[in-house]
Amino acid sequence: MDQKITIEQCLRHTAGLPEWFALVGIASVPVTRRTEGHLLPILAGIRRTNFAPGVEFSYSNTGYVLAAAITRRVTGMSLREFSAERIFGPLGMADTMWRDDSSKVRPRFAYGHGNDDGVIRRADTEECVVGDGGLATSGADLAHWLGFLADGRVLGAGIRAALLERAVLADGTVHPYALGVYHFTVGGKAAYGHAGSVDGYRSQLLYVPEDGLGFACLANQTRIDPLTLVNRAAGGEADLPAVQAVPGPVPLGHWPARPLGASYLSLKLWQRGITPRASRHSARLALAADLPASVLADFTGTSISNATRWAGYARRDWFDHIASRTQI
């Protein structure tokens, strides 16, 4: 690496690290059952960052994968073991763990589903790399985590304050991203939280300090939209466009598509850590490179067949763009 980066920059997405999902795509390496050990040699081939560390914000899961690897090297424990001992255990989150072996059968585990053709099908995520994702939890456990976000209980107010401190870029710009948490406004009120999205699953976690209320929505169906549901539950209906009614009954396993509006798409992008400053075409390109066709169709209001065909073209173009900026 020709640039020095810090752990904090990795966690704040200001390190300029290329996205590891794009790298394995370029290298034609399958994601299924990939572990941290498989991925690190690929990441070790990165020779330069996409920009000088600290000067920009660009959401990259790579930084959190490296943080998990650093945890193992410093403590001698996997992130799953370390989190169980130092975070989830003390908080009483007995059902929460990093799923670093997707082949293991988990008791009461809700497997993921999608409905690309209107029929519900299994659509689990199979990668074993964690840190950037792969966290299995429950609504009851997230109540304990929301309690920590409220007042720092158990883990300490100092850790909470550090977690919520916003990133500051080299030019002094204060970014809404903190450490794994976004600051934003819902219904005119300050809030913080984060969304999640992988094959077969969608989630949204939100805490509104003014109301002293926390919200969590976990879905194992990719056509369910936790972001919209949580924002509406928190009183943010006015901040989101209305869902168009679909005439007649909705078939089992199929949810009505949502029209693509600029403000709605910008909100979706921002919640996923993608700065919506590019043209709508570029924004669609970014989404298509990262989301399954079913979700893409939901965002754009197009048919599944169109979304599938367009996503294939967009992934190719997007990976070409990433490759032009990255040396492996």
C-alpha positions as CSV (number, residue, x, y, z in Angstrom):
1,M,0.0,0.0,0.0
2,D,1.5,3.3,-1.0
3,Q,-0.7,5.3,1.5
4,K,-0.9,4.9,5.3
5,I,-4.4,4.5,6.6
6,T,-5.7,4.3,10.2
7,I,-8.2,2.0,11.9
8,E,-10.4,4.9,12.5
9,Q,-10.4,5.8,8.8
10,C,-11.3,2.2,8.0
11,L,-14.3,2.4,10.4
12,R,-15.4,5.8,9.2
13,H,-15.2,4.9,5.5
14,T,-12.7,7.6,4.8
15,A,-9.7,5.4,4.1
16,G,-10.3,5.2,0.3
17,L,-10.3,1.5,0.3
18,P,-11.8,-0.3,-2.7
19,E,-15.0,-2.3,-2.0
20,W,-14.1,-6.0,-1.5
21,F,-17.2,-7.2,-3.2
22,A,-16.0,-5.4,-6.4
23,L,-12.5,-6.9,-6.0
24,V,-13.7,-10.5,-5.8
25,G,-16.0,-9.8,-8.7
26,I,-13.2,-8.6,-10.8
27,A,-11.0,-11.5,-9.8
28,S,-14.0,-13.9,-10.5
29,V,-13.7,-15.3,-6.9
30,P,-17.0,-16.7,-5.6
31,V,-18.4,-15.2,-2.4
32,T,-20.0,-18.4,-1.2
33,R,-18.3,-19.7,1.9
34,R,-15.5,-17.2,1.6
35,T,-13.8,-16.6,4.9
36,E,-11.6,-13.9,6.3
37,G,-8.6,-16.2,5.6
38,H,-9.6,-16.5,1.9
39,L,-10.2,-12.7,1.5
40,L,-7.1,-11.3,3.2
41,P,-4.6,-12.4,0.5
42,I,-6.8,-10.6,-2.1
43,L,-6.9,-7.4,0.0
44,A,-3.2,-7.6,0.5
45,G,-2.8,-7.1,-3.2
46,I,-4.3,-3.6,-3.0
47,R,-1.5,-1.2,-3.9
48,R,-3.2,2.2,-3.6
49,T,-6.4,3.8,-2.2
50,N,-9.1,5.4,-4.4
51,F,-8.3,8.8,-2.8
52,A,-6.0,10.2,-0.2
53,P,-7.1,8.8,3.2
54,G,-9.2,11.2,5.2
55,V,-10.2,13.6,2.4
56,E,-13.4,11.9,1.3
57,F,-16.2,9.6,2.4
58,S,-16.8,6.4,0.4
59,Y,-18.7,3.5,1.9
60,S,-16.5,0.4,1.8
61,N,-17.1,-2.8,3.6
62,T,-13.4,-3.6,3.2
63,G,-12.5,-1.4,6.2
64,Y,-14.7,-3.4,8.6
65,V,-13.3,-6.7,7.3
66,L,-9.8,-5.4,8.1
67,A,-11.0,-4.3,11.6
68,A,-12.2,-7.8,12.2
69,A,-8.8,-9.2,11.1
70,I,-7.0,-6.7,13.4
71,T,-9.2,-7.9,16.3
72,R,-8.1,-11.4,15.7
73,R,-4.4,-10.5,15.5
74,V,-4.5,-8.3,18.6
75,T,-6.7,-10.4,20.9
76,G,-6.1,-13.9,19.5
77,M,-9.9,-14.3,19.3
78,S,-12.2,-14.2,16.3
79,L,-14.6,-11.3,16.1
80,R,-17.4,-13.7,17.0
81,E,-15.5,-14.8,20.2
82,F,-14.4,-11.3,21.1
83,S,-17.9,-9.8,20.7
84,A,-19.5,-12.5,22.7
85,E,-17.1,-11.9,25.6
86,R,-16.8,-8.1,25.5
87,I,-20.1,-6.8,23.9
88,F,-23.0,-9.2,23.4
89,G,-22.5,-11.2,26.6
90,P,-22.4,-8.2,29.0
91,L,-25.4,-6.6,27.2
92,G,-27.4,-9.9,27.6
93,M,-27.7,-10.4,23.8
94,A,-27.6,-14.2,24.0
95,D,-29.1,-14.7,20.5
96,T,-26.5,-12.4,18.8
97,M,-23.4,-13.6,17.0
98,W,-21.3,-13.1,14.0
99,R,-22.2,-15.8,11.5
100,D,-18.6,-16.7,10.4
101,D,-19.5,-20.2,9.3
102,S,-22.6,-20.2,7.1
103,S,-22.6,-24.0,6.9
104,K,-23.5,-24.5,10.5
105,V,-27.2,-25.0,11.4
106,R,-28.3,-22.3,13.8
107,P,-31.3,-23.0,16.2
108,R,-34.3,-20.8,15.4
109,F,-32.3,-19.1,12.6
110,A,-34.6,-17.4,10.0
111,Y,-33.2,-18.2,6.6
112,G,-33.4,-15.6,3.9
113,H,-35.9,-15.5,1.0
114,G,-36.6,-13.5,-2.2
115,N,-39.3,-13.5,-4.9
116,D,-37.7,-12.5,-8.1
117,D,-40.4,-14.1,-10.2
118,G,-43.3,-13.5,-7.7
119,V,-42.7,-16.8,-5.9
120,I,-41.0,-16.9,-2.6
121,R,-37.6,-18.8,-2.8
122,R,-34.6,-19.3,-0.6
123,A,-32.1,-16.5,-1.1
124,D,-29.6,-16.8,1.8
125,T,-26.3,-15.0,2.0
126,E,-23.5,-17.6,2.1
127,E,-20.3,-15.6,2.7
128,C,-18.5,-16.2,6.0
129,V,-16.6,-12.9,6.0
130,V,-17.9,-10.8,8.9
131,G,-17.3,-7.4,10.5
132,D,-19.0,-5.6,7.6
133,G,-22.0,-7.8,8.0
134,G,-23.0,-11.4,8.9
135,L,-24.5,-10.5,12.2
136,A,-27.3,-12.8,13.4
137,T,-29.5,-11.3,16.0
138,S,-33.2,-11.0,17.2
139,G,-35.6,-8.2,17.9
140,A,-35.4,-8.9,21.7
141,D,-31.6,-8.7,21.6
142,L,-31.7,-5.4,19.7
143,A,-33.8,-3.9,22.5
144,H,-30.6,-4.3,24.7
145,W,-28.5,-2.6,22.0
146,L,-31.0,0.3,21.7
147,G,-30.7,0.7,25.4
148,F,-27.0,1.1,25.1
149,L,-27.5,3.6,22.2
150,A,-29.9,5.5,24.5
151,D,-27.6,6.1,27.5
152,G,-24.5,4.0,27.3
153,R,-25.8,1.4,29.8
154,V,-23.5,-1.6,30.5
155,L,-20.7,-0.8,28.0
156,G,-20.2,2.8,29.2
157,A,-21.1,6.4,28.2
158,G,-17.6,6.9,26.8
159,I,-17.9,4.1,24.3
160,R,-21.3,5.4,23.3
161,A,-20.1,8.9,22.8
162,A,-17.2,7.7,20.7
163,L,-19.5,5.5,18.6
164,L,-21.8,8.5,17.8
165,E,-19.0,11.0,17.1
166,R,-19.3,12.1,13.4
167,A,-16.5,11.8,10.9
168,V,-14.6,14.9,10.1
169,L,-12.9,15.1,6.7
170,A,-9.5,16.7,6.1
171,D,-11.1,20.0,5.0
172,G,-13.2,20.2,8.2
173,T,-16.4,18.9,6.7
174,V,-18.5,17.1,9.3
175,H,-20.1,13.9,7.8
176,P,-23.3,12.3,9.1
177,Y,-21.5,9.0,9.4
178,A,-20.0,8.1,12.8
179,L,-18.8,4.6,13.6
180,G,-21.2,2.1,12.1
181,V,-24.0,4.6,12.8
182,Y,-25.6,7.4,10.6
183,H,-27.0,10.6,11.9
184,F,-30.1,11.8,10.1
185,T,-33.5,13.3,10.6
186,V,-36.8,11.5,10.8
187,G,-40.0,13.6,10.9
188,G,-38.0,16.7,11.8
189,K,-36.3,15.0,14.7
190,A,-32.6,14.0,15.1
191,A,-32.0,10.3,14.9
192,Y,-29.3,7.8,14.4
193,G,-29.0,4.2,13.2
194,H,-28.1,2.0,10.2
195,A,-29.7,-0.1,7.5
196,G,-28.6,-3.5,6.4
197,S,-29.0,-5.4,3.1
198,V,-27.7,-8.7,1.8
199,D,-29.2,-11.5,-0.2
200,G,-32.3,-12.7,1.5
201,Y,-32.3,-10.1,4.3
202,R,-33.1,-6.4,4.9
203,S,-33.0,-4.5,8.2
204,Q,-33.2,-1.1,9.8
205,L,-32.2,0.1,13.3
206,L,-33.1,3.5,14.5
207,Y,-33.0,5.5,17.8
208,V,-34.8,8.9,18.2
209,P,-33.3,10.6,21.3
210,E,-36.0,13.3,21.6
211,D,-38.7,10.7,22.0
212,G,-36.5,8.1,23.9
213,L,-37.7,5.5,21.4
214,G,-35.8,2.8,19.5
215,F,-37.0,0.9,16.4
216,A,-35.8,-2.3,14.8
217,C,-37.1,-4.2,11.8
218,L,-35.6,-7.4,10.6
219,A,-36.8,-9.0,7.4
220,N,-35.9,-12.3,5.8
221,Q,-37.7,-11.4,2.6
222,T,-36.1,-9.0,0.2
223,R,-39.3,-7.3,-1.0
224,I,-40.1,-6.1,2.5
225,D,-38.7,-2.6,3.1
226,P,-37.7,-2.1,6.8
227,L,-36.3,1.4,6.0
228,T,-39.8,2.7,5.1
229,L,-41.5,0.8,7.8
230,V,-39.2,2.1,10.6
231,N,-39.3,5.7,9.3
232,R,-43.1,5.6,9.3
233,A,-43.2,4.0,12.7
234,A,-40.9,6.8,14.0
235,G,-43.3,9.5,12.6
236,G,-41.4,10.2,9.4
237,E,-44.2,9.6,7.0
238,A,-43.9,13.1,5.6
239,D,-40.3,12.5,4.7
240,L,-41.0,9.6,2.4
241,P,-43.1,9.4,-0.8
242,A,-46.4,7.6,-0.7
243,V,-46.6,4.0,-1.9
244,Q,-48.8,3.7,-5.0
245,A,-51.8,1.4,-4.6
246,V,-51.9,-1.7,-6.7
247,P,-55.4,-2.6,-8.0
248,G,-56.7,-6.0,-7.1
249,P,-55.2,-8.5,-4.5
250,V,-51.5,-8.9,-4.2
251,P,-50.4,-12.5,-4.8
252,L,-48.9,-14.3,-1.9
253,G,-45.2,-13.6,-1.7
254,H,-45.3,-10.5,-3.9
255,W,-45.2,-6.9,-2.7
256,P,-46.2,-3.9,-4.9
257,A,-43.4,-2.1,-6.6
258,R,-42.5,1.4,-5.6
259,P,-42.1,4.2,-8.2
260,L,-38.6,5.6,-8.5
261,G,-38.5,9.2,-7.3
262,A,-35.3,11.3,-6.9
263,S,-35.8,12.0,-3.2
264,Y,-36.7,8.4,-2.5
265,L,-33.7,7.0,-4.4
266,S,-31.4,9.6,-2.7
267,L,-32.7,8.4,0.7
268,K,-32.2,4.8,-0.1
269,L,-28.7,5.5,-1.4
270,W,-27.8,7.6,1.6
271,Q,-29.0,4.9,4.0
272,R,-26.8,2.4,2.2
273,G,-23.8,4.7,2.5
274,I,-23.7,5.8,-1.1
275,T,-23.4,9.6,-1.5
276,P,-26.2,10.5,-3.9
277,R,-24.3,13.3,-5.6
278,A,-23.9,11.5,-9.0
279,S,-26.5,11.6,-11.7
280,R,-29.5,9.3,-11.4
281,H,-28.0,7.1,-14.0
282,S,-24.8,6.7,-12.0
283,A,-26.8,6.1,-8.9
284,R,-28.8,3.4,-10.6
285,L,-25.5,1.9,-11.8
286,A,-24.2,1.7,-8.2
287,L,-27.4,0.1,-7.0
288,A,-27.5,-2.4,-9.7
289,A,-23.9,-3.5,-9.0
290,D,-24.8,-4.2,-5.4
291,L,-28.4,-5.3,-5.2
292,P,-30.4,-8.3,-6.5
293,A,-32.8,-7.8,-9.4
294,S,-35.8,-8.1,-7.2
295,V,-34.8,-5.1,-5.0
296,L,-33.8,-3.2,-8.1
297,A,-37.2,-3.7,-9.6
298,D,-38.8,-2.6,-6.3
299,F,-36.7,0.6,-6.4
300,T,-37.3,1.5,-10.0
301,G,-40.8,0.1,-10.5
302,T,-39.7,-1.8,-13.6
303,S,-40.4,-5.5,-14.3
304,I,-38.2,-8.3,-12.9
305,S,-37.0,-9.2,-16.4
306,N,-36.0,-5.7,-17.2
307,A,-34.2,-5.3,-13.9
308,T,-32.4,-8.6,-14.4
309,R,-31.2,-7.7,-17.8
310,W,-30.3,-4.1,-16.8
311,A,-28.5,-5.2,-13.6
312,G,-26.3,-7.5,-15.6
313,Y,-25.2,-4.7,-17.9
314,A,-24.7,-2.3,-15.0
315,R,-22.6,-4.8,-13.0
316,R,-20.3,-5.2,-15.9
317,D,-20.0,-1.4,-16.4
318,W,-19.6,-0.7,-12.7
319,F,-16.9,-3.3,-12.2
320,D,-15.1,-1.9,-15.2
321,H,-15.3,1.5,-13.5
322,I,-14.0,0.1,-10.2
323,A,-11.2,-1.8,-12.0
324,S,-10.0,1.4,-13.7
325,R,-9.5,3.0,-10.3
326,T,-8.0,0.0,-8.5
327,Q,-4.7,-1.9,-8.8
328,I,-4.8,-5.5,-7.6
